[in-house]
Amino acid sequence: MVEIEKVKEIEKTEREKIKEGIRQKKEKEKVGQFEKATVECPECKSHALVHDYERAELICNECGLVVDADFIDQGPEWRAFDHDQRMKRSRVGAPMTYTIHDKGLSTMIDWRNRDSYGKSISSKSRAQLYRLRKWQRRIRVSNATERNLAFALSELDRMASALGLSQNVRETAAVVYRKAVDKNLIRGRSIEGVAAAALYSACRQCNVPRTLDEIGEVSRVSRKEIGRTYRFISRELGLKLVPTSPIDYVPRFCSGLTLRGEVQSKAVEILRQASEKELTSGRGPTGVAAAAIYISSILCGDRRTQREVAEVAGITEVTIRNRYKELAEELDIEIIL
């Protein structure tokens, strides 16, 4: 009898384990379906989902479907209409950033001679406060590495501002430069050259097309040195960067020429056909993009001259002529000038 009871208990335990395993498997499948639903559009299966924080919606960038709505806003519950209100109402400091040499974690003594209550500091304490400010500035940049980072990151910020680059590109460039410093790749090279090369590689990583000529215009080093340094740090850091596509340049060039969206769509279509026939390989992406825009502007009746397109794209008119003749001939596009 005892043996039979033991066998029954073992069977009962086994059945419970099997049930528990099935339940866990179902839960995992549910979680997987939920994650898939949140990162993939159920309509067109696209992964290009964009958060619209003003309407609290998750929108597909391809087909426009609202995937999710009324999600939680992670921002503050208060509103501020100027800098002073924002500083008074915020309860935490600035977020950590790689664009400052100390990552924005150190404190600063304010330049105004007022205490925390806003009252004016007495003349006796001002001399002491002046000395504290001076030592605070010295302590923030203590060794040679920090001095190097402070100068290079300020140079990065200056170039990024001149090119109108977003914050994520600046953060990526700062991370690339920090990796180069950690691997001792700066030795024997100018800080400006490595900073410009880091900014160019960040533009490539973030799919924000900027040419070496544009980087060279805002930097203090030559285009040749930037290209040489960029190839060196990308090889040493193992950066996997795909070649720039001509399609990436189309929106910026069309915006500079004030062309309609119809012209932009037609230029992208021409470039896709050219890419399928391998007409873009081995040619400069800016030249091919400018030629496609020139062709589409004629086809859509919103003409721009070769000189206008060349000025926006930063290339010569001869390049546009050669490229647009190649595209028109290979893709059988009839252009009436």
Secondary structure, DSSP 8 states (H G I E B T S, - for coil): -HHHHHHHHHHHHHHHHHHHHHHHHHHHHHHHHHHHHHHS-TTT----EEEETTTTEEEETTT--EEEES----S-SS--SSHHHHHHH--S-----TTSTTTT-S----SSSB-TTS-B--HHHHHHHHHHHHHHHHHHS-SHHHHHHHHHHHHHHHHHHHHT--HHHHHHHHHHHHHHHHTT--TTS-HHHHHHHHHHHHHHHTT----HHHHHHHSSS-HHHHHHHHHHHHHHHT-------GGGGHHHHHHHTT--HHHHHHHHHHHHHHHHTT-STTS-HHHHHHHHHHHHHHHTT----HHHHHHHHTS-HHHHHHHHHHHHHHTT-----
